[in-house]
Amino acid sequence: MIEDKSGEFIGNIEFMDIKDGFGELGIAITAKKQDMHYGTEAIQRMLAYGFAELGLKRIVLKVYPNNARAIHVYEKCGFVTYDATDEDIFMEIFAD
């Protein structure tokens, strides 16, 4: 991801392991660009792309339990927790 105004690198976002209407979302934002709502915008755009263009029915992700900021963003974008371990929280969202 590149910032429009400055051309600076924001981070990466991608779908991984796409198959049978299912995909895993991965995102990483540089420390300098966090708390600027880039993650929310990028996730919303990827969800729209994944559901409308790729035909995905379910998108999942995993996040560290101590990453409260990321969990908040994921929940704001519609993800819900479906499983958790000491090491990861697993979240999902389904197409409408």
N, C-alpha and C positions, 0 to 999 in steps of 0.2 A: 504494500500500500504506500502511495506517495501523496503527500499533502499538496493540494492544488495550488495554494498561494505561494508557498516557498519552494516546492519541489523536493522537500526533505522526506527521507524515509520514515514511515510511521511504524511499519511492522509487516507481518505476514498473516494471511488468512487463506485457508484451503479446505476442500473436501477431500477426505481420504477414504479408501476402501469402499467405493461406491459399488453396490450390487443389489439387485432385487428390490429396488425402491427404497434403499436404505443407504445412508452416508454418515460419516463421522466428520464433524467440524473441528478444525484446529485453528487457533488464533494466538498470536503473540504480538504485543505492542511494546515498542521501546520505552524505557523509563521516562525519557524526555517528553514523550507524546501521550503519556497516560493522564487520566482525569480531564481529557479534552473532548470526550464523547465520540472519539473516532471508533472505539470498539463497538459501541451501540449502533452507530451508523453502518459500519462494515458488516456486523452480524445481521442486521435487518436486510441489507442488500443481498447478502449471501443466502438468507432464508428465502427471500423472494425468488432469487435465481434458482436455487435448489428445487423448490417446489414447482415453480412455473416452467422453467426451461429444462431442467434435468428430469422432471417428473418424480422426484423423491416423495415418498409418503411419510418417512420418519427420518429425523436427523438427531444424532446423539453427540455428546461430548463428555469429556471427563475433566475434572478440575480438582486441585488440591483443597482439602477441607479448610485450610487456613487462608485461602484466597477470597476473603469476604467481598472485596470489590468486584472481582470477576463473577462470583455467584450472584451478586446483586444485578449486574448487567445481564447475565443470562436469564434470570427470572424476569427482569423487565422486558426482555425480548420474547418471553413466552415459554421458556424451558422450565421443566419441572423435574425434580429428583425422582429417579426410579430405583436407585440402589446406592449403597455407600459402603466403603471399607475404611479402615484407619488411614489408608493412603490416598484414596480417591473418592470423589462424589461423582456419580454417573447421572447425567441429565438428558432429557429427550424432549422433542417437540414433534407433533404430527401435522401433516397437511390438513387444511380445513375440509 
